[in-house]
Amino acid sequence: MTRQKLTAFINANCTKILVLVIFLLGLGIRLYDITDEPLEFHPTRQLRSAIISRGFYYHKNPNIPPDQVEFAEKQAGKAGLIEPPILEYLTAQTYRIVGNEQVWVGRIFSIFFWLLGGWALYAFSRDISTLTGSIAALSIYFLLPFSIIASRTLMPDPMMVAFTVISIWAVYEWEKKRSLRWAIFTGLVTGFAILSKSVAGVILIFPFAFFILSKENIKSALKNCQLWLIAILAALPSVVYFIFGIFIDGRLATQFSGRFFPSLNTDPAFYAQWLLNLDEYFSLISLVLGVVGIALVKEHKIRWLLVGWWAGYLVYGFMFPYHIMTHSYYHLPLVPIISVSLAPLAARLTDLVNKTPQKRFNWAIILTAFGIFITFNLWSVKHELKQEDYRTDIALWEEIADVLYEQPGAVIALTADYGTSLKYYGMVSPRHWPSIGDIEYSDLSGGEKTFNQFWYIKTSSVHFFLVADLEEFEKQEELQERLENYPIYAEGEGYIIFDLKGGE
């Protein structure tokens, strides 16, 4: 073997090892403390999925007491119909295999889907940039702290985002090969992405359109049978689901109310908060560098594909302004967009470094910085996850449930998670007393009421008022003044229960 061939062999294998290490680091950090309760990130959303999974698992399960089966199925039904419970169903079936309810197995599915998305992202970025660019993209996708925390959750979002990446890669491969096999594959994965969460359709339609129309005009595109096949396969699953959810099941019809607030798009505070969120989750520097990366793309159609991907995220943000401001996981689709956009910039940096006189020394500096980036991110996430043991929260909710079981009666609760922890861990279903943020959201929806009106509507026929979010309770002076008229039924560390019947 010649020296040149030996060097090529070593470089090729080092590359494979580096890619494998990034995948393993991404997997390993996501598995850290995975058996903890799913309360570290948007507990309301994660416990909603846990409640639905329990409903599937308890259904006709002879090993579960009938009263618990009834409660679980009722709560799963109350969770409402938003997207198809694909993740929840997979989780419940895994419960049956392992023999009991283990919430963390659902998070394993999210991690698995994220790994699939990483594989597609690597393949796509490798094609549109260089090896260095693809490694940089993969590192951001797997090792950005926000990505690590948000992609290991019991929520449909990691699955949806992963399949948007697979869809982008698939349409790119289809355009190169124009084969029926790739058209079918592109349609199927795009259809699954949109079915898993319908907002994927908003994000994907723009890169698809920009990419395809960068190569051919609308007239010729409309004559392309394979494009029609992709479109039909992409749309059909969600069309069937929406027809079922709206006209047959009926529960999906209510999900469209209170979600759109176009008036916020003219409010400067909306844009300020959007940028503040982006700075917190990604840093505005990476955002700017991602945009610069698009300008460095050499191939015209790839540039338009990336521009369309960014446009899809922006339109999605304009459609859901309230959620973009308040729900961090609504920014998860931006993780692969920034990752891929940075690939051309990393590729150009490689060219510049290779032209410098002290190439090896400069590469040593870059690799050291890369190592620090990875080490710091892994350490910060590990530290964050290690700080809290959410298993201890179970005892709190079980204690509250035991107190409420002593004298059954309707309960209204001020909690940080809409009462989902009490429903899931205590198997008690309270009414929800809103936070200040919820009240503002209600005002946006046109539901403004006086405190007295709100009080009598929410507490009608209620026996107990549970306060389990003491910090929020301190903010609501009118609620404090009203509850002073009622005796305390029970209290403990982190909660107070008022007896609304005792003040009559």
LINJOKA-V147216 format. One record per pair of residues at least 24 apart in sequence whose C-alpha atoms are under 6 Angstrom apart, sorted by the first residue. I is the first residue (numbers start at 0). J is the second residue. Records with the same first field share a line. If there is no record, write none. Layout:
# LINJOKA-V147216
I->J  J
This chain:
# LINJOKA-V147216
25->141
34->103
36->389  390
43->416
45->153  154
48->87
50->75
51->75
52->87  91
55->91
56->91
80->250  251
82->196
105->153
106->151  152  153
109->151  157  158
110->151
112->158
113->161
116->161  164  165
119->165
123->168
124->339
128->343
129->346
131->346
132->342  343  345  346
133->342
136->338  339  342
139->338
140->335  338
144->376
145->280
159->192  195
160->332
162->192
163->192
182->225  229
186->229  232  233
187->232
189->233
190->233  234
194->237
202->311  312
205->307  311
206->304  307  308
209->303  304  307
210->300  303  304
213->300
257->444
259->319
272->324
273->324
289->337  340  341
292->340  341  343  344
293->340
295->343
296->343
396->421  425
397->425
400->425
408->462
409->461  462
410->461  462  463  464
411->464
412->464  465  466
413->466  467
414->467  468
415->468
462->499  500
463->497  498  499
464->496  497
465->495  496
466->494  495
467->493  494
